[in-house]
Amino acid sequence: MNDFKLKIVLSVLGGILFSFIFILLAFVLPVEDEKAKIIKKPKGKLEQISHAVRER
């Protein structure tokens, strides 16, 4: 009976530790990649209108 209780306690503690590690990783790791975005200047009239609407 003692072995059973020990296994239950170790399982619960292991689950809590495992969950805690993943919760910490969720806060530490970035969500989005920090890539440089290339913004080119609009050349035509349609591109200028599209760019103006996107900035709004």
PyMOL Python script that loads the backbone (N, CA, C, O; Angstrom):
from pymol import cmd

cmd.read_pdbstr("""\
ATOM      1  N   MET A   1       0.822  -1.198   0.000  1.00  0.00           N
ATOM      2  CA  MET A   1       0.000   0.000   0.000  1.00  0.00           C
ATOM      3  C   MET A   1       0.865   1.260   0.000  1.00  0.00           C
ATOM      4  O   MET A   1       0.488   2.266  -0.601  1.00  0.00           O
ATOM      5  N   ASN A   2       2.016   1.217   0.665  1.00  0.00           N
ATOM      6  CA  ASN A   2       2.901   2.369   0.683  1.00  0.00           C
ATOM      7  C   ASN A   2       3.463   2.673  -0.697  1.00  0.00           C
ATOM      8  O   ASN A   2       3.624   3.838  -1.062  1.00  0.00           O
ATOM      9  N   ASP A   3       3.763   1.631  -1.466  1.00  0.00           N
ATOM     10  CA  ASP A   3       4.277   1.832  -2.820  1.00  0.00           C
ATOM     11  C   ASP A   3       3.253   2.528  -3.696  1.00  0.00           C
ATOM     12  O   ASP A   3       3.595   3.377  -4.518  1.00  0.00           O
ATOM     13  N   PHE A   4       1.994   2.162  -3.511  1.00  0.00           N
ATOM     14  CA  PHE A   4       0.936   2.775  -4.310  1.00  0.00           C
ATOM     15  C   PHE A   4       0.819   4.267  -4.003  1.00  0.00           C
ATOM     16  O   PHE A   4       0.707   5.082  -4.918  1.00  0.00           O
ATOM     17  N   LYS A   5       0.843   4.626  -2.721  1.00  0.00           N
ATOM     18  CA  LYS A   5       0.750   6.042  -2.336  1.00  0.00           C
ATOM     19  C   LYS A   5       1.961   6.815  -2.830  1.00  0.00           C
ATOM     20  O   LYS A   5       1.831   7.961  -3.260  1.00  0.00           O
ATOM     21  N   LEU A   6       3.127   6.206  -2.774  1.00  0.00           N
ATOM     22  CA  LEU A   6       4.349   6.852  -3.250  1.00  0.00           C
ATOM     23  C   LEU A   6       4.266   7.106  -4.750  1.00  0.00           C
ATOM     24  O   LEU A   6       4.663   8.168  -5.230  1.00  0.00           O
ATOM     25  N   LYS A   7       3.751   6.129  -5.484  1.00  0.00           N
ATOM     26  CA  LYS A   7       3.608   6.295  -6.935  1.00  0.00           C
ATOM     27  C   LYS A   7       2.617   7.406  -7.260  1.00  0.00           C
ATOM     28  O   LYS A   7       2.844   8.186  -8.185  1.00  0.00           O
ATOM     29  N   ILE A   8       1.529   7.486  -6.516  1.00  0.00           N
ATOM     30  CA  ILE A   8       0.529   8.541  -6.749  1.00  0.00           C
ATOM     31  C   ILE A   8       1.136   9.915  -6.465  1.00  0.00           C
ATOM     32  O   ILE A   8       0.961  10.846  -7.252  1.00  0.00           O
ATOM     33  N   VAL A   9       1.843  10.043  -5.352  1.00  0.00           N
ATOM     34  CA  VAL A   9       2.452  11.329  -4.991  1.00  0.00           C
ATOM     35  C   VAL A   9       3.500  11.728  -6.016  1.00  0.00           C
ATOM     36  O   VAL A   9       3.550  12.890  -6.420  1.00  0.00           O
ATOM     37  N   LEU A  10       4.330  10.799  -6.441  1.00  0.00           N
ATOM     38  CA  LEU A  10       5.353  11.114  -7.450  1.00  0.00           C
ATOM     39  C   LEU A  10       4.722  11.464  -8.792  1.00  0.00           C
ATOM     40  O   LEU A  10       5.223  12.336  -9.502  1.00  0.00           O
ATOM     41  N   SER A  11       3.644  10.802  -9.142  1.00  0.00           N
ATOM     42  CA  SER A  11       2.951  11.121 -10.396  1.00  0.00           C
ATOM     43  C   SER A  11       2.375  12.526 -10.371  1.00  0.00           C
ATOM     44  O   SER A  11       2.492  13.271 -11.343  1.00  0.00           O
ATOM     45  N   VAL A  12       1.756  12.883  -9.258  1.00  0.00           N
ATOM     46  CA  VAL A  12       1.176  14.228  -9.129  1.00  0.00           C
ATOM     47  C   VAL A  12       2.273  15.282  -9.156  1.00  0.00           C
ATOM     48  O   VAL A  12       2.146  16.289  -9.853  1.00  0.00           O
ATOM     49  N   LEU A  13       3.342  15.065  -8.412  1.00  0.00           N
ATOM     50  CA  LEU A  13       4.442  16.034  -8.397  1.00  0.00           C
ATOM     51  C   LEU A  13       5.110  16.146  -9.764  1.00  0.00           C
ATOM     52  O   LEU A  13       5.484  17.240 -10.189  1.00  0.00           O
ATOM     53  N   GLY A  14       5.257  15.021 -10.447  1.00  0.00           N
ATOM     54  CA  GLY A  14       5.825  15.047 -11.792  1.00  0.00           C
ATOM     55  C   GLY A  14       4.941  15.811 -12.762  1.00  0.00           C
ATOM     56  O   GLY A  14       5.442  16.558 -13.603  1.00  0.00           O
ATOM     57  N   GLY A  15       3.632  15.631 -12.652  1.00  0.00           N
ATOM     58  CA  GLY A  15       2.699  16.369 -13.504  1.00  0.00           C
ATOM     59  C   GLY A  15       2.728  17.854 -13.243  1.00  0.00           C
ATOM     60  O   GLY A  15       2.675  18.657 -14.175  1.00  0.00           O
ATOM     61  N   ILE A  16       2.811  18.224 -11.973  1.00  0.00           N
ATOM     62  CA  ILE A  16       2.886  19.653 -11.630  1.00  0.00           C
ATOM     63  C   ILE A  16       4.175  20.268 -12.157  1.00  0.00           C
ATOM     64  O   ILE A  16       4.159  21.369 -12.707  1.00  0.00           O
ATOM     65  N   LEU A  17       5.284  19.569 -11.994  1.00  0.00           N
ATOM     66  CA  LEU A  17       6.567  20.062 -12.490  1.00  0.00           C
ATOM     67  C   LEU A  17       6.568  20.179 -14.013  1.00  0.00           C
ATOM     68  O   LEU A  17       7.055  21.166 -14.565  1.00  0.00           O
ATOM     69  N   PHE A  18       6.028  19.179 -14.679  1.00  0.00           N
ATOM     70  CA  PHE A  18       5.952  19.180 -16.144  1.00  0.00           C
ATOM     71  C   PHE A  18       5.104  20.357 -16.632  1.00  0.00           C
ATOM     72  O   PHE A  18       5.484  21.040 -17.583  1.00  0.00           O
ATOM     73  N   SER A  19       3.965  20.594 -15.991  1.00  0.00           N
ATOM     74  CA  SER A  19       3.095  21.715 -16.358  1.00  0.00           C
ATOM     75  C   SER A  19       3.793  23.049 -16.106  1.00  0.00           C
ATOM     76  O   SER A  19       3.703  23.965 -16.924  1.00  0.00           O
ATOM     77  N   PHE A  20       4.479  23.154 -14.989  1.00  0.00           N
ATOM     78  CA  PHE A  20       5.170  24.387 -14.639  1.00  0.00           C
ATOM     79  C   PHE A  20       6.240  24.732 -15.670  1.00  0.00           C
ATOM     80  O   PHE A  20       6.405  25.897 -16.030  1.00  0.00           O
ATOM     81  N   ILE A  21       6.963  23.727 -16.143  1.00  0.00           N
ATOM     82  CA  ILE A  21       8.001  23.967 -17.161  1.00  0.00           C
ATOM     83  C   ILE A  21       7.378  24.514 -18.438  1.00  0.00           C
ATOM     84  O   ILE A  21       7.907  25.458 -19.023  1.00  0.00           O
ATOM     85  N   PHE A  22       6.258  23.936 -18.882  1.00  0.00           N
ATOM     86  CA  PHE A  22       5.639  24.411 -20.115  1.00  0.00           C
ATOM     87  C   PHE A  22       4.990  25.776 -19.945  1.00  0.00           C
ATOM     88  O   PHE A  22       4.948  26.555 -20.897  1.00  0.00           O
ATOM     89  N   ILE A  23       4.488  26.081 -18.769  1.00  0.00           N
ATOM     90  CA  ILE A  23       3.943  27.423 -18.526  1.00  0.00           C
ATOM     91  C   ILE A  23       5.058  28.452 -18.583  1.00  0.00           C
ATOM     92  O   ILE A  23       4.874  29.524 -19.160  1.00  0.00           O
ATOM     93  N   LEU A  24       6.210  28.151 -17.996  1.00  0.00           N
ATOM     94  CA  LEU A  24       7.351  29.074 -18.076  1.00  0.00           C
ATOM     95  C   LEU A  24       7.827  29.253 -19.511  1.00  0.00           C
ATOM     96  O   LEU A  24       8.152  30.367 -19.922  1.00  0.00           O
ATOM     97  N   LEU A  25       7.870  28.171 -20.271  1.00  0.00           N
ATOM     98  CA  LEU A  25       8.289  28.277 -21.667  1.00  0.00           C
ATOM     99  C   LEU A  25       7.328  29.131 -22.482  1.00  0.00           C
ATOM    100  O   LEU A  25       7.755  29.838 -23.394  1.00  0.00           O
ATOM    101  N   ALA A  26       6.040  29.076 -22.167  1.00  0.00           N
ATOM    102  CA  ALA A  26       5.058  29.882 -22.887  1.00  0.00           C
ATOM    103  C   ALA A  26       5.305  31.374 -22.665  1.00  0.00           C
ATOM    104  O   ALA A  26       5.050  32.179 -23.560  1.00  0.00           O
ATOM    105  N   PHE A  27       5.792  31.748 -21.497  1.00  0.00           N
ATOM    106  CA  PHE A  27       6.062  33.161 -21.241  1.00  0.00           C
ATOM    107  C   PHE A  27       7.425  33.597 -21.759  1.00  0.00           C
ATOM    108  O   PHE A  27       7.609  34.770 -22.085  1.00  0.00           O
ATOM    109  N   VAL A  28       8.374  32.688 -21.840  1.00  0.00           N
ATOM    110  CA  VAL A  28       9.741  33.052 -22.214  1.00  0.00           C
ATOM    111  C   VAL A  28       9.921  33.089 -23.722  1.00  0.00           C
ATOM    112  O   VAL A  28      10.562  34.002 -24.241  1.00  0.00           O
ATOM    113  N   LEU A  29       9.370  32.116 -24.436  1.00  0.00           N
ATOM    114  CA  LEU A  29       9.596  32.027 -25.873  1.00  0.00           C
ATOM    115  C   LEU A  29       8.766  33.063 -26.624  1.00  0.00           C
ATOM    116  O   LEU A  29       7.623  33.329 -26.252  1.00  0.00           O
ATOM    117  N   PRO A  30       9.332  33.650 -27.678  1.00  0.00           N
ATOM    118  CA  PRO A  30       8.581  34.643 -28.449  1.00  0.00           C
ATOM    119  C   PRO A  30       7.497  33.968 -29.292  1.00  0.00           C
ATOM    120  O   PRO A  30       7.627  32.814 -29.701  1.00  0.00           O
ATOM    121  N   VAL A  31       6.439  34.717 -29.535  1.00  0.00           N
ATOM    122  CA  VAL A  31       5.323  34.188 -30.317  1.00  0.00           C
ATOM    123  C   VAL A  31       5.602  34.343 -31.807  1.00  0.00           C
ATOM    124  O   VAL A  31       5.352  33.425 -32.589  1.00  0.00           O
ATOM    125  N   GLU A  32       6.114  35.491 -32.194  1.00  0.00           N
ATOM    126  CA  GLU A  32       6.358  35.779 -33.609  1.00  0.00           C
ATOM    127  C   GLU A  32       7.854  35.849 -33.874  1.00  0.00           C
ATOM    128  O   GLU A  32       8.648  36.143 -32.980  1.00  0.00           O
ATOM    129  N   ASP A  33       8.215  35.576 -35.104  1.00  0.00           N
ATOM    130  CA  ASP A  33       9.610  35.712 -35.510  1.00  0.00           C
ATOM    131  C   ASP A  33       9.929  37.192 -35.711  1.00  0.00           C
ATOM    132  O   ASP A  33       9.114  37.957 -36.227  1.00  0.00           O
ATOM    133  N   GLU A  34      11.103  37.565 -35.300  1.00  0.00           N
ATOM    134  CA  GLU A  34      11.549  38.952 -35.443  1.00  0.00           C
ATOM    135  C   GLU A  34      12.315  39.097 -36.760  1.00  0.00           C
ATOM    136  O   GLU A  34      13.535  39.262 -36.761  1.00  0.00           O
ATOM    137  N   LYS A  35      11.602  39.036 -37.856  1.00  0.00           N
ATOM    138  CA  LYS A  35      12.237  39.180 -39.170  1.00  0.00           C
ATOM    139  C   LYS A  35      12.071  40.613 -39.655  1.00  0.00           C
ATOM    140  O   LYS A  35      11.072  41.274 -39.371  1.00  0.00           O
ATOM    141  N   ALA A  36      13.052  41.065 -40.379  1.00  0.00           N
ATOM    142  CA  ALA A  36      12.985  42.406 -40.937  1.00  0.00           C
ATOM    143  C   ALA A  36      11.970  42.423 -42.074  1.00  0.00           C
ATOM    144  O   ALA A  36      12.016  41.594 -42.983  1.00  0.00           O
ATOM    145  N   LYS A  37      11.064  43.372 -42.003  1.00  0.00           N
ATOM    146  CA  LYS A  37      10.056  43.498 -43.056  1.00  0.00           C
ATOM    147  C   LYS A  37      10.542  44.520 -44.080  1.00  0.00           C
ATOM    148  O   LYS A  37      10.926  45.636 -43.730  1.00  0.00           O
ATOM    149  N   ILE A  38      10.518  44.129 -45.319  1.00  0.00           N
ATOM    150  CA  ILE A  38      10.961  45.004 -46.398  1.00  0.00           C
ATOM    151  C   ILE A  38       9.746  45.754 -46.939  1.00  0.00           C
ATOM    152  O   ILE A  38       8.787  45.149 -47.419  1.00  0.00           O
ATOM    153  N   ILE A  39       9.805  47.065 -46.853  1.00  0.00           N
ATOM    154  CA  ILE A  39       8.719  47.895 -47.363  1.00  0.00           C
ATOM    155  C   ILE A  39       9.249  48.649 -48.563  1.00  0.00           C
ATOM    156  O   ILE A  39      10.140  49.489 -48.443  1.00  0.00           O
ATOM    157  N   LYS A  40       8.690  48.341 -49.722  1.00  0.00           N
ATOM    158  CA  LYS A  40       9.143  49.037 -50.930  1.00  0.00           C
ATOM    159  C   LYS A  40       8.234  50.228 -51.208  1.00  0.00           C
ATOM    160  O   LYS A  40       7.061  50.237 -50.833  1.00  0.00           O
ATOM    161  N   LYS A  41       8.789  51.213 -51.861  1.00  0.00           N
ATOM    162  CA  LYS A  41       8.014  52.395 -52.198  1.00  0.00           C
ATOM    163  C   LYS A  41       7.050  52.065 -53.331  1.00  0.00           C
ATOM    164  O   LYS A  41       7.412  51.364 -54.277  1.00  0.00           O
ATOM    165  N   PRO A  42       5.825  52.570 -53.233  1.00  0.00           N
ATOM    166  CA  PRO A  42       4.870  52.326 -54.318  1.00  0.00           C
ATOM    167  C   PRO A  42       5.273  53.092 -55.580  1.00  0.00           C
ATOM    168  O   PRO A  42       5.666  54.257 -55.520  1.00  0.00           O
ATOM    169  N   LYS A  43       5.165  52.409 -56.720  1.00  0.00           N
ATOM    170  CA  LYS A  43       5.581  53.022 -57.980  1.00  0.00           C
ATOM    171  C   LYS A  43       4.398  53.578 -58.759  1.00  0.00           C
ATOM    172  O   LYS A  43       4.435  54.714 -59.231  1.00  0.00           O
ATOM    173  N   GLY A  44       3.352  52.776 -58.892  1.00  0.00           N
ATOM    174  CA  GLY A  44       2.202  53.215 -59.678  1.00  0.00           C
ATOM    175  C   GLY A  44       1.122  53.836 -58.813  1.00  0.00           C
ATOM    176  O   GLY A  44       1.204  53.844 -57.585  1.00  0.00           O
ATOM    177  N   LYS A  45       0.097  54.362 -59.498  1.00  0.00           N
ATOM    178  CA  LYS A  45      -1.010  55.010 -58.804  1.00  0.00           C
ATOM    179  C   LYS A  45      -1.776  53.997 -57.943  1.00  0.00           C
ATOM    180  O   LYS A  45      -2.152  54.301 -56.811  1.00  0.00           O
ATOM    181  N   LEU A  46      -2.004  52.798 -58.482  1.00  0.00           N
ATOM    182  CA  LEU A  46      -2.736  51.775 -57.743  1.00  0.00           C
ATOM    183  C   LEU A  46      -1.960  51.332 -56.500  1.00  0.00           C
ATOM    184  O   LEU A  46      -2.556  51.101 -55.447  1.00  0.00           O
ATOM    185  N   GLU A  47      -0.645  51.214 -56.618  1.00  0.00           N
ATOM    186  CA  GLU A  47       0.175  50.851 -55.466  1.00  0.00           C
ATOM    187  C   GLU A  47       0.150  51.946 -54.402  1.00  0.00           C
ATOM    188  O   GLU A  47       0.152  51.646 -53.209  1.00  0.00           O
ATOM    189  N   GLN A  48       0.127  53.202 -54.820  1.00  0.00           N
ATOM    190  CA  GLN A  48       0.061  54.308 -53.864  1.00  0.00           C
ATOM    191  C   GLN A  48      -1.258  54.295 -53.103  1.00  0.00           C
ATOM    192  O   GLN A  48      -1.287  54.525 -51.894  1.00  0.00           O
ATOM    193  N   ILE A  49      -2.346  54.026 -53.812  1.00  0.00           N
ATOM    194  CA  ILE A  49      -3.649  53.956 -53.152  1.00  0.00           C
ATOM    195  C   ILE A  49      -3.689  52.789 -52.179  1.00  0.00           C
ATOM    196  O   ILE A  49      -4.176  52.930 -51.057  1.00  0.00           O
ATOM    197  N   SER A  50      -3.182  51.639 -52.601  1.00  0.00           N
ATOM    198  CA  SER A  50      -3.162  50.460 -51.747  1.00  0.00           C
ATOM    199  C   SER A  50      -2.320  50.711 -50.501  1.00  0.00           C
ATOM    200  O   SER A  50      -2.704  50.315 -49.400  1.00  0.00           O
ATOM    201  N   HIS A  51      -1.186  51.360 -50.668  1.00  0.00           N
ATOM    202  CA  HIS A  51      -0.298  51.647 -49.545  1.00  0.00           C
ATOM    203  C   HIS A  51      -0.973  52.620 -48.566  1.00  0.00           C
ATOM    204  O   HIS A  51      -0.861  52.460 -47.350  1.00  0.00           O
ATOM    205  N   ALA A  52      -1.670  53.625 -49.101  1.00  0.00           N
ATOM    206  CA  ALA A  52      -2.359  54.601 -48.260  1.00  0.00           C
ATOM    207  C   ALA A  52      -3.487  53.949 -47.465  1.00  0.00           C
ATOM    208  O   ALA A  52      -3.711  54.291 -46.304  1.00  0.00           O
ATOM    209  N   VAL A  53      -4.190  53.017 -48.087  1.00  0.00           N
ATOM    210  CA  VAL A  53      -5.291  52.338 -47.401  1.00  0.00           C
ATOM    211  C   VAL A  53      -4.737  51.419 -46.314  1.00  0.00           C
ATOM    212  O   VAL A  53      -5.325  51.315 -45.238  1.00  0.00           O
ATOM    213  N   ARG A  54      -3.623  50.757 -46.579  1.00  0.00           N
ATOM    214  CA  ARG A  54      -3.012  49.853 -45.590  1.00  0.00           C
ATOM    215  C   ARG A  54      -2.513  50.604 -44.355  1.00  0.00           C
ATOM    216  O   ARG A  54      -2.574  50.073 -43.246  1.00  0.00           O
ATOM    217  N   GLU A  55      -2.021  51.833 -44.533  1.00  0.00           N
ATOM    218  CA  GLU A  55      -1.500  52.616 -43.416  1.00  0.00           C
ATOM    219  C   GLU A  55      -2.609  53.121 -42.524  1.00  0.00           C
ATOM    220  O   GLU A  55      -2.367  53.394 -41.349  1.00  0.00           O
ATOM    221  N   ARG A  56      -3.795  53.252 -43.030  1.00  0.00           N
ATOM    222  CA  ARG A  56      -4.918  53.781 -42.276  1.00  0.00           C
ATOM    223  C   ARG A  56      -5.249  53.030 -41.107  1.00  0.00           C
ATOM    224  O   ARG A  56      -6.185  53.385 -40.390  1.00  0.00           O
TER     225      ARG A  56
END
""", "prot")
cmd.dss("prot")
cmd.show_as("cartoon", "prot")
cmd.util.cbc("prot")
cmd.orient("prot")
